[in-house]
Amino acid sequence: MKKILMVQLLVLLSACAVEPWVQPYERANLADPIMSFSRDPISSSYRKHVYEAREGARGGEGSQGGGCGCN
């Protein structure tokens, strides 16, 4: 019983030591707007930009930036 428990504990701890699956040079592919859950991610990001510009304050929708309207 103790052997099984030790083996399970060893497997559990060794799983935590795995290197990340996504390499730094692959993260740009995952950050692409095509990877979002939206049906049309490029047009929805454009609409979001227009909405924020009309409201006069950036960041109301969770994006970063100041309220001056500059990118």
MOPEJO-V993281 format. One record per pair of residues at least 24 apart in sequence whose C-alpha atoms are under 10 Angstrom apart, sorted by the first residue. I is the first residue (numbers start at 1). J is the second residue. D is the distance in whole Angstrom. If there is no record, write none. Layout:
BEGIN
i=I j=J d=D
i=I j=J d=D
END
This chain:
BEGIN
none
END
